[in-house]
Structure formats: structure tokens, C-alpha cells
Amino acid sequence: MNLNLNQQTRSLKAQFDQVLTGFEGRPGPVLELKKKAWEDFSNSSWPTKNKEAWKYTNIKPLLKHTYDFDPKAPNKSEVNLVREKLKDINIKNALKIVLINGKFNEELSDLTQAQNYFVIDASNGTGPNDNRAFEPASEVLNEDQNCFELMNLAFFTQSLSISTKKNNEVEKPLVIVNVSTGGEAPLGSFVNISLTCAPGSKLTLAHIFMSIGEGVSFNNVVSNFYLNENSSLNYLKFQNEGQNSFHVSTENVHVKAKAVYEGLNVDLGGSLVRNELNVNLLGPQAHAQLGGLYLASNTQHIDNHTLIHHNSGQTTSAQLYKGVLTDSSHSVFNGKVKISEGSQQVNSSQYNKNLLLSSKAEIDSKPELEVSADDVSAAHGSAIGALDEEQIFYLETRGINREQAIKILLRGYVDEVVFDFSPQTLKSFISHQLTQTLTEQF
């Protein structure tokens, strides 16, 4: 599939028709919904820097490659390499669901055990909840149509649908691992996940993205989360893919009354990364707490867009995104909080903080508020700076060399997000990964 910027979308039609053949004759509405997604996608256009939402992100490096979006099933050698890679994910009592290049791998997954706690369907669009993949929050939340989301809905060949059980607290974390194997030809995958949290249920979920080798890969990810009344979801999205990886993610979260969503997004790898996170607070006492952490080096580009929409009164939200940039890396943060008319007694805060360790590193930060109610408390802010030389000097006077002093200060800086936002069961995994990245790249 050739995705050149000037290429007409109709050239993708043959690929789409091939995808549809796998859904013909299947029960449910998925076939017609995919046709509608294709229609909307083909009428859209690739985002350019002329669009405000993409002003600081150039996707030409992503589009210049020809991707194989339907790679062969992994051979025994590749499966063994993935098995070894999974040893890096040391999360106690975790229930693992493993995807290789976006496709479910039963051999490496704990599906049988996980189904004791969840209703899980890894199908090609024929499961009972697969139509949920076609109910993106973008219709309500996104001001600019996301063509990557539409592309995912049109082209995914397998979706993962998860449902918790009513009033059930799942003590074991569910961990979805997507491993890109790379190869001689650039590989692409469409990862599509829908999660429904039943009323009164509690779940910790981690979605981890990793790579094997240095081949070019592109992950187009769409996640739809539905939190029913009184439910709770602790969610970690952790991305540490290779230096030749492209990653575009759209996450839509619906939070009903008295439900709680706590999410942490960590980006350590990838060449070009774009995350769109849309949260819809739908009932009184709905709460969203968002944390973000990005460490960028070399020429990495990491772009985070968040939108929290307070569609009900008596809702609360808090955001803290922090970044560390060095070399010639570039990051973007655009966070928006919308408080709808009539949504009174809302409390919201949003902060973005960044450390620049190089004169060539850049950050574009734009926190926004759009308030249409008067009985609210809303705060937002952005800070960009360098490490405090006095703090470095203080540590040096205690016998610590400058390089180690910088690492100590950086670790204290990033740990604020990890310890305030990540679930307890995932802290050791995140901490180990951060230590490795800070040691090797900063």
C-alpha cells in the first residue's frame, strides 16, 4: 500500500476491497460500517501543516514508505524472538494478550485464564461488541476529522473486544502487548480495541507497544473505552518502539456518572509519534485524571493532543504532561478543556511542563480552555525551561559528578508523573524502563 502525500486515495480502493472479502457473509453490521468508514476516509485528506491541529507535525516521513499492511503470520523464529522480548515486561500477576504486527497470537497469550475475568473476543469483526469499534467519540469530541482513525476503521482485519463483569474488581492487571517485528519491507498494522467497563467494575489495563529489530513499521491504533456508572479504569499506554517506527494513536473515552478514568501515556521510542486522546465526561461525579510523559532524543518527534469535554455538571478532571527533550528532538503538546453550557460546578486543571537539555531541541506547547458555564474552577499552564544549575552544583559539592547529578534531577522530575498517575501494579515496570532510557539516551 503506497501512501504518498500526493497520491489519490482511490489508489487504495483495491486494498480496501481485499479487506472486505474477509467480512462478506459474516453476521452483524460490520461490513456496512466498514464501507461507510471507507467512504468518509476517501472523502478526507491527509493532514498537512496548514491544518491548525497539525501545524507542528509533518507526516511526510511516514507517508513516503510503501507498507505491507497484511504481513504473513510470524514464523517460529519470529515467535521465539517475541517470546524473549516479552521477558522485558515484568508485571506481577499480569494476564497477557499478545499481538504480533497487530494480529492476535494465541500461543503467547493468556486468553483462557483472562476469560475467567473478562469477556474477550479477538475476531475479524464478527464478535458481539465489534460494532463498538464504529462508535468513535470523534463525532462528538474532535473538531477536525481524523483521517487516520477513519483509515483504521476501514482497514482493520481483526479487532479486540473486551468487557468486564458487573460489580467485579479485577485484581490482576490485563496487559495487551503489541510487538512489531519489522523486516526488509516496511510493515504496517491496524490495532483496534474496544473496552466496556460494566457498572461497578474496576480494572487495570496496560497497552504496551514494542519493536524487534530496526525495520520500518507503522502502527495505526484506535481504542474506544466505555466506562459505565460507578466503574473505574486505570490505564497505561506505553510506547517504546524502534527508531524507525511511526505511531499514530486515537483514544476515545466515554465516562458516565460516578465513573473514574485514570490514564498515563508514556512515550520513549518511535521516530514520529502522534497521540490523540479524547475524553467525554457524561454524568455527575465523572472524573478523568490524565498523566503524560515523553522522553525524546536524536530527531524524535512526539505530538500529544488531548481534549477533555465536560458534558455534565459536577465533573472533575486533572492533567499533567511532562517532557524531557535533548539533541534535535521536537515535541508538541496541545491540550484543550471544554466545559459545555449548563455544566456547572466543574473543577478542572491542566499543566504541561518541559525540560530542554539542548539548544536544538524544541517544544510547542498550547494548553487551552473553552468555558461556557460560570460556576466552574478551571486552571491551565505551561512551563518550558532547563535544569537548575544551582541544583546541579549542589549535588556536585556532595561528590556527585555532573553527569550523574543531571540523571538524578531528571529522575526526580519524571517520577512525579509516574507516582501520581500510574497504577501501583505497573510502577516497577515503568520505573525500570525509565531507568534504561535515561541511562542510554540522556
N, C-alpha and C positions, 0 to 999 in steps of 0.2 A: 504494500500500500504506500504510494508516494504522496507525501503531504507537503508539497511545495506551496509557498505562500501565494503564488500567482496561479496555482493550478485550480481549475474549475472543480467544484465539489462533485459535479456529475461523474467525474472520472472514478469516484469511489463507489458508484452505484453497483458495479459488478461485484465488488467485495461485499456490499450490503446484501445483495440478492443471494450470495452464497451463505451468508449468515442466516437468512430467513429460511433456507431449506431445512435447517435443523429444528425449526419450530413449527413447520407445517404439519397439520393434523394433530397437534397437541391440544389438550384441553385448556380452557381458560382464555383470558383476553390478551395474553402477551403478544401474540402475533400482530394483532391490530395496533396495539400500543407501540410496538417497535416501529411499525410503518409510520405512525404519527411522529415518533421521535425522529425518524429519518427525514420526514417532510420538514419539520422545524429546523433540523440541523442543516439540511441542504439550502434552506432559505436564509440561514445566518452566514456570518463571515468570520474568518479568523481575526482575533483581536489584534489591533496594532497600537502603537504608542499614541495615536490620535484619539483613542478612547481614554477617558479620564481614569477609568478603573485599571487600565493597563499602561498608564503614562510612563511608568518607570521600568517596565518589564518588556524586553524584546524577545519574542518567541521564535525568531528566525533560526537560531541554532537548533531548536527542537524540530522545526519543520523541514530542515534540509536533508534529513535522512529518509531512507526507504525502509519501513519497518515490516517485519513479519508478525502480523497480529494473530496468526493461527499456527504457532510453532508445534512441532511434533511433541508427543509425550516424552518426558525425560527418560533417558536410558538408565540402566542400572548404575553406571558410573556417576551420572549426574545426581541420582537419588542419594547415593552414598556421600557425595560432596555436600548436599543439602543436610543430610543427617549429621555430618560433622559440624556444619555451620550452626545447627540448632543447639549445639552444646554451649554456644555463647549466650544462650538465653536461659539463665539460671533463675527461674522464678518458682518459688516453693509452691508445691501442690497445684501447679498450673494444669489446666486442661487445654491441650493444644489442637488447633485446627491449622493445617499446613496447606498453603497454596504455592505451587511452583509455576511461575510465569502467569499468575492469576487463576490457575486451574487447581481444583481440589485434589489433594493427594491423600488417598485413604491409608496407604501404608504407613505414613509418618504421622497420622492424626490420631487423636484420642476420641474419635467420634462416638464409639459405643459408650464409653464412660461419660462423655459430655451429655449424651442424650438422657442420662439419668436426671439431669438438672434442667435441660432445655428441650425445646422442640427445634431441631436443626434440620434444614433441608439444603443440601448442596446440589442444585439441579440446573438443568438448562432451561429454566423459565417455566417449569410445569408444577412447581410447588404451590401449596395453598396460599402462601403470602407473597408470591412473586410479583403480583400486581403492585405491591407496595413500592417496588423499585421505580414505578412510574408516577409516584406522587411526590415529586420533589418540592421542597419548600421554596424553590426559586420562584414559583408562581406568586408567592406571597411576599418573599423577602428580597430577592435580587432585583436591583434596579436595572442592571444590564444583563441581558440574556447570556448565559454561559454556554458557549458552543461546545466546550469540552464535555460538559455534563450531558448535553443532548447527544453528542457522539457516543458517549459511554452507553447511554440507554439504547441507542440504535444498534450498537455493535457488540455488546457483551454476549457471550455464548453460554455463560454459566453464572448464576447468582448464588449468594449465600444468604439464607433467610433464617433468623434466629428469634425465638420467642421465649421469654421467661414464664414461669408459672405463678399464678396469683398468690400473693402474700408469702412468697418464698424468698428467703435470703440465701443467695448462693455464696458460700464461704470461699470456695476455690475460684481463683481468677480464671476467666476464659481468655486465652491468648491466641489470636489469629496471626500467623506468620506468613508473609508473602516474600518469597525468595526469587529474585530474578537471576537466571543462570547466565545471561549474556551469550556470546558466541561470535562466530565470524560475521554473521549478518545481524544488524540491529533488531532487537526483539521488542515487541510492544504487547501490553496486556491491558485488558479492561477488567478492573476489580469492582464488583457491585455487591454491596452488603446492605441488608435491611435488618434492623433490630427493633422488636417490640417489647417493651417492658410492661408486664401486666400490672394492674393496680396492686400496690403494696409490696412489690418485689424489689430486691436490691441485688445489684450486680457490679462486679469489677471486670472491665473489658480492656484488653490491650490489643492494638493492631500494630504489628512491627513489620517494617519494610527493610530488607537487606539484599545484598547482591553477592554473587560469586563471580570472580574474575573481573576483568576490566572492559568487557564488551559494552557496546552502546545499548541502552534499554530505555523504554518509555512506559511509565505506569500512569494510566488514566483511572482515577479512583472516584467512585461515588458511594457515599454512605448516608443512609437515611435512618435516623433514630426517632422512635416514638415512645415517649415516656407518659404512661397513663397516670391517673391520680395516685398520689402518695407513693410513687415509685422513686427509685434512686439509681443513678448510673454514675460510676466512677470510670472515666475513660482516658486511656493513654494512646495517643498516636505517636509512634516513634519511628523516625526515618533516618537510616544510616546506610544509604545505598552508595554505589561506587561513583567515582569521579566522572564517569561518562554516562551517568543516569539522568534522565529527565522525569520529573514527578509533578503531576497536576492532580489536585485533590479537591473535591467538593463534598462538604459535610453539611447536612441539613438536620437540625434537631428541633423536635416539637415537644414542648414541656407543658403538661397540663397542671391543674391546680394541685398544690402541695407536693409537687414532684421536684426533685433536685438533680441537676446535671452538673457534674464537676469534671472538667476536661483539661488535659495537659497535652500540648503539642510540642514535640521536641524534634528539631531538625539538625542533624550533624553532617549528613552527607548530601550527595546529589550535585550535579552541575547547575541545573536550573530547576528551582522548586517553586511551585505556586500552590498555596493553600487558601481555599475559601471556606469559611466557617459561618454558617447562618443559624442563629438560634431564635426560636419563636416562643415567647413566654405567653401561655394561653389562658391561665387561670390564677386566681388569688393564691398567694404564697408559693407560686412557682419561683424557682431560684436557679440561676446559672452562674457558675464560677469558672472562669477560663484562665488558664496559665499557658504561657508560650515561652520557649527557649530556643534560640538559634545561635549556633557557633559556626561562623563562616571564615574560610581561609582561601588562599590561592585566588581563583577567579570565580568562586561560587556566587550564585545569585539566589537569594531566598526571599520570597514575597509572601507576606501574610495579610489576608483581608478578612476581617471579622465584622459581623453585623448581628447585634442583639436587638430584637424588636419586642418591646414591652407592649403587648396587645391587650393587657389586662392590668387593672389597678392592683395595688398591694403585691407587686412583684419586685424582686431584687436581683441585681447582677453585679459581678466584680470581675475585672480583667487586669492581668499583669503580664505583659510580654517583655522579655529582656533578651538583648542580643550582645554578642561579642564578635567583632569583625577585625580581621587582620589582612595583611597582604593587599591584594586588589579586589577584595570581595565587595559585594553590594547587597544590601537588604532593603526591603520595603515593609513598612507597617502602615496599614490603613484600617483603622477600627472605627466603627460607627455604632452609636446607640440611638435608637429611635423610640420615643415614648409617644404613643398614639393619643389622640384626643380622647379625653374621658378616662385615661389611665392614671388615676390619682394615687397618691401615697406610694410612689415608686422610689426606690433607692438604687442608684447605680454609680459605679466608679470604673474608670478606665485609665490605665497608665502604661506607657511604653518607655523603657529605659535602654540605653545603648552605650557600649564602650567601644571606642575606636582605637585600635592598637597600631594603626599605620596611617600615614598621611594619604595613602592611596585608597583606603577603604572608605565606602560611602554608605550612608543610611538616609532614606527618605521616610519620614515619619509624619503621619497625619491622623491624629485622633479627632473624632467628630461627635457632636451631639445635635440631635434634632428633636426638640421638645415641643409637644402640642398640648401640654397639660400644665397646671400651675402649682399643684400641691405635690412637688417632687424634690428629691435631693439628687443632684447629678454632678459628678466631677470628672474631669479628664485632664491629662497632661502628658508631656513628652520631655525626655531629657537625653541629651547626647553629650558625651564627654570622654575624657581619657582617665587612666588610672591616676590616683593621687600620688605625686612624687614624694610628699611628706610621709605617707604611709609606707611606701617602698623604702624610704630612707630609715624609718623607724625599725623596720624588720632587718635591714642591713646592719644597724647598730647592735642588733641582738645576735649577730653572727650568721645571718642567713644571706646567701649570695643573691644578687639582683634577679637572676632567672627564677630561682625558687621562690623569692618573695612575690614576684608577679603571679606565679601559679597559685600561691596561697590566696592572694587577693582575688584572683579570678574565681577560684573555687568558692570562696565566701559569697561572691557576687551571684553566681548561678544557683547556689544552694537555696537561696531564698525562694525561688520558684519551685524547685524540686520538693522542698519540705512543706511548703504551704499548699501545693496543689496536687501532688501525686498521691495515690493510694499507698498505704503502708506496705502492702504486699509487693509493690513494684519498686519501692525506693532503692533497694540494694542493686537491682538490675540497672536502673537509671544511673545510680552513683558509679557503678563500675564502668559503664560506657562513657560517662563524662570524664572520668579519670584517664581513660585510654585516649580520648580525643584531645584533652588538654595537654597530655604528656607528649603526644606525637605531633600536634599541629600548632601549638601556641607556646 
